[in-house]
Amino acid sequence: MHYHFLPSLLTPLTLSIISLICARSHHQASEQDDTFVLPPFLGYLMLGIGLFLCAVPFVLPGAAGDMSQWRFFLIFAPAWGGVFLAALYFFRYRVVVTDTTLTVVGVRRHVVSFEDVVDYDVIVGRGSELVVYLRDGKKLILSGLLPDFDELVGLVNSHRAIPPPGQMDTPE
């Protein structure tokens, strides 16, 4: 029996389920700020994939081939290490919007005053992204997997500084 059609069927189905789970979660709002975090499901999913990749040489008979199981385990260390780092990133990633600042915490923490935000753009493709352009020419890219992504776009739009008439709002 041929199973060559399974990846093309299961990949979109899996991504759709993940997107539905992400869409069901909501951001945390308080009087001082709005906090947008990725759903914990994504981090736990990545942890599960990492554990599976660690266990493959010991669980699947013959997966290691001629080499020892420990050598096979170490050869795939970059793969499962990368998956664990992705899980940590998913647990850490957050966007905090206050009245005056936009804080993005990923690998590093970026705190941006809304006075420095000159424009934004929503890019729709395989996944949505919010690109926030700053006065100094830099840009922040925010993930479309964040819950209430449309509300985040609205908050950035309502808080950004509007330049006076006749002044360019782009970094150039």
N, C-alpha and C positions, 0 to 999 in steps of 0.2 A: 504494500500500500504506500502511495506517495503522499508525503506531507509537505511538499514544497509551497503550498498555498497558505499554510498556517502562519508564517511570520507576517505576510501581507494582510492577514485577517486579524490576528491577535494584537499587532502593534497599534493600529488605530483604535481598536476596542479598548485596550489598556489605557491609552492616552485619553480617551473620552471619559473613562471611569475616573481617572485621576483629575481631570478638569471638572467633572461634576462634583467630586468631593471638595475640591478647592472652591468652587462656586457656592457651596452650601455654607461655608464659614464666613464670619463677618468680622469687621475690625472692632477694636476696643476704643470707645469714645468716653472722654471725661470732660470736665469743665476746662481743664488746662490744655489738653492735647488730644489728638486722634492718633492711635497707633495701629499700623497695618503690619501684620506678620504673616509669614507663610504658614499654611496649615501644618500642624505637627505631623500629620499623616505622611507628608513628603519626607521628612527626616526619618521617621520610623521605617518607611519603605526603603530608603537608602541603607539604613542600618541592617535591615533584613537581607538586602542584596549583598552587602558586604560580608555578612556572616555566611551566607550561602557560598560566596566565592572563596572564603577561607576554608570551608568544609569540603569543597569539591574534591580535592586530592585524597581525602581520607574516606569519603562516603562512596564515591563512584568507583567501582572496581575497574582497574585498567586505565583510569584517566591519566595517570602519571606516565604510562608507557614503560620505557626501559629505566627511567631515572627513579630515584627514591621519592617517596611521598613528601618528605621535608624539602628536598631540592625543588620539586614542582611547586610546593607551597611558597617558597621564597621567590621563585621566578615570577609568580603571579602577585607578589607583594605590591608592586606599583598599582595594579588594577584594584585590588581590594582596599589598598591605602587611599587611592583616589576617591573611591566610593565612600569611605568613612569621612574623608575631608569634605566631600559634598554634603554628607549628612550634617556635619557640624555647621557648615555654611547655611544650610536650610534652617537649622534651629536658631542660628544667630541673626539671620537677615530680618531687618525691620525698618520701617519708615515711620518717623514720628513728625507730625505736622502740628506746630503751635501757631499762635497768632503772628509771630515774627520770624520763626525759623523753620527750616526743613532739615531734618536729621535723617541720614541714611546710614545704617549700620550693616555692613557686609563683612568683608575682610578687614577693612578699616572703617573708621567713623568719619563721616563727612557732615559738618554742620554748616548750613548755608542760610544766610539771611535772605528773606524774600525781597529785600531791596536789590540784591544782586541777581535775581532771576529776571532775565529779559524776555524770554520766550519759552514755549514748550511745544512739543509735537507728540502726537500719538501715532505710533507706527503699528499698523496692523499687517500681519503676515502669518507665519506659522504660529506665532504667539504675539500677543500685544506687548508693546513696550511704551513707557512714557519717557521721553527724552526731555530733560530740563536744561535749557541753555543758560549759562551764567555770563555775567558782565565781563569777566576776564577771559572769555573764549572757551572755557572748559564746559563740559556737559556731564550731567548725571543721567544714567539710564536706570529706570525703575522697572521691575518685573511686572508683567501683566498677570502673573499667577497670584498676585496679592488679592485677598478678598476685598470686595467692594472697590475694585479698580476704577470704575467710573466715578465713584465718589472721591477717590484720591485725585483724579484728574480735575474734578470740579473744585476741590480745595486748593490745589495749586493754582488754578486759574483765578480763583477769587482772592487769593492772598498775594499774588505777584504784583510788583509795583508797575504802575502804568506810567510810561514816560510822558513828559510834557509835550505839547504839540510842537512839531517841527524837529524833535530830537529823535534820532534813530534808536530803535530798541534792540538792535543787534550788536554784538561785540565789535564788529568792524566799525 
